[in-house]
Amino acid sequence: MREGVTLSYMGARMGTGSGGQETWNATLKVLVLNQSTLVFESSSSDANSSLSSNVTVKYQNGFPKYVDYLTALIYLPPECYTASSQGNLDWASHVETLLGTSTVVNKTRLVSNFTVEAGTFESVNVTLSLVGLDFGVLTFIYDESSGILVYEQWVPDYGDIVILSLSGATYHLEQEPILPNLILLSASIATPTAIAIHEIHGTLKKRSRRSKQQKDTAKHNPIKKPFYLILAGAVLDLTSIFLPWTLIAATQVYLPLSLPSALTGPPSYFESTSAFLMLGLVVHAATILAWLSVAMHLYATRRLVAQSMAIASTVLVASSAAIFIQNGWVLSLGLQVIIVGGLLILAGIAAAYVSRHFASKTERTPWH
């Protein structure tokens, strides 16, 4: 959730009298979003919509304190979402509206998966029984990763039943500074690019002339199966940088400080989270170490250093998985790919260890 996001909802009203149903589309564009204030512009094809063109929500310490209309509570900050998912719904009894404060006589919550047109979300269901100015049952369902309202249902004791269901989200973001992203990208691809250029040059040279010196070099630095496992793992680590790592309102979110992130811009929920920034740095570091390990094996004689770099890379891969899981983000491709890459690197290290102890004394292993 951030300034510039546009949320699209499908609305429906089921009449209590005629039994008919009316549907419409609603669009909510976030104009202002900070720690204390949310202002969004609403537009709807429903001629009977009670929402004004601009709606304001006030927050204090991460909990909503004021909203123009209670049904317009479209976002819960992380603090409020966490409290709600743990069953603490005291905040709901203290939200003021334009017309005063409705009395909440009963509050329930349920954590579950919920599917709407925009996708399936890990969510918390908050149900409020109201008396006073608003009399009925109001249900909110919020996405765990973003705090965005996924589904809303208002069942009054009189009048029509109204529902809103999230159908999509789009981001119109300002271009963010791209230099830090390019620096990390350059650091991540520098080694594999240099290796590729060197190997292509060497292959072309060998085709034109095969000297005894080249053959001796090949014997001195043989390529073994453990190396190919390390190489495959390094390729997957690098690939994960360019893949989406999580989702917010069915929108793919890339690592901070990556090239895709610079081009698309991450939602501010993740951008402002130090853990997500740390995740990006750890993943890039794991990739850089994996490729340095490959280079050390190919062009240096210090195999122990190469092996140490490979081990350090797998430790960082495990750290990235721990950061991701601890924060409860929605799983996407990036984490899965880098985990497979880390497992391949571990398999290569293990295979090299076995080769070193059981190979003949005259045969060198890649990590000896």
Residue, then its C-alpha position, 0 to 999 in steps of 0.5 A: m500500500r502506497e501513494g499512487v496505488t489504485l484499488s479496483y472493487m466489484g460491488a453488489r447490492m442485494g435488495t431486501g424488498s424485491g430480492g433483485q441484485e445490482t452490481w457496479n465497479a468502484t475505483l479507489k486511488v490513494l492520494v495521501l498515505n503516511q503514518s497518521t493519514l490515509v486519503f483516497e479518491s473514490s469513484s463508482s458506477d453506482a449512482n447510490s454510493s454514499l462515499s464522497s469523492n475524497v475519503t479520509v482515515k486517521y491513524q494513531n500508533g498504527f490503529p485507525k482512530y477516525v474514518d469518514y465512513l466506517t465502511a471506508l476502512i480500506y487499509l490496516p497498518p501492520e500493527c493493527y493487522t497483527a493485533s487483529s489476527q491475534g484476536n485483539l479487536d479493541w481498536a474497533s470500539h474506538v473508531e470515530t466517524l463523521l456522524g459519531t461513534s457506532t457502538v460495537v457490541n460484538k467482535t470476532r476474527l478468523v484467520s484463513n485463505f480467502t479468494v476473490e477475483a484479484g487472487t487468493f489471500e492469507s487474510v484476517n476476517v474481522t466481524l463487527s456487530l453494530v448498534g446505534l447510528d449503524f445497526g447491523v453486522l459489518t465484515f472486513i477481510y484484509d490481506e495479511s501481506s499488505g493490509i489492503l481490504v480484500y472483501e467487505q460485507w455490510v448486513p444492516d437490520y434494514g435496507d440492502i445488503v452491500i458487498l465489495s470484492l477486490s478485483g485488482a490493483t495498479y501502481h502509478l509510481e514515480q521513477e525511483p533512483i536507479l543508481p543503487n540498483l545498477i551498482l548492485l546489479s553490476a556487482s552481481i553480474a560482473t563475475p559471471t559476465a567476465i567468466a562467460i567472456h573468458e570462456i568464449h574467448g578460450t573456446l574460440k582460441k582452442r578451435s584455431r590452435r591447440s597447444k601442449q600448454q593449453k592441454d597441460t592447463a586443462k589437466h591442471n584445472p579439470i572440470k568435475k561433476p561437483f563443479y557443475l552443481i556449484l555452477a548450476g546453483a550460482v545460475l539459479d541464485l542470479t536468476s532469483i534476483f530478476l524474479p518476483w519474490t512476493l505478492i501484494a494485492a495480486t501484484q508481483v513485488y521484486l527485491p529492493l535494490s534490484l533492476p526490476s524493482a527500479l523499473t516497477g517500484p515496490p509497494s511502500y509496505f515492503e519498501s519501508t520495511s527494513a527486513f525487506l531491504m535486508l532480504g535484498l542485500v542478503v540475496h545479492a551477497a549470496t549471488i556474488l559469493a556463489w559466482l566468486s566461488v566459481a571464478m576461484h575454482l576456474y582460475a585460481t589454485r586456492r580451492l579452500v577459498a573457493q569452497s569457503m565462498a560457496i559455503a558462505s553463499t549457502v548460509l546467506v541463502a538460508s538467511s534469506a529464507a529465514i527473513f522471508i518466513q519470519n515476516g510471513w510474506v506471500l511466497s512467489l518464485g524468487l525464494q523457491v529458485i534461490i533455495v534450489g540454487g543453495l541446495l545444488i551448491l551444498a550438493g556440489i560441496a558434499a560431492a567434492y568432499v567425498s571425491r577428495h577423500f576417496a579419489s586416487k592420490t594422482e587425481r585432483t578434485p575441484w575443491h582439493 
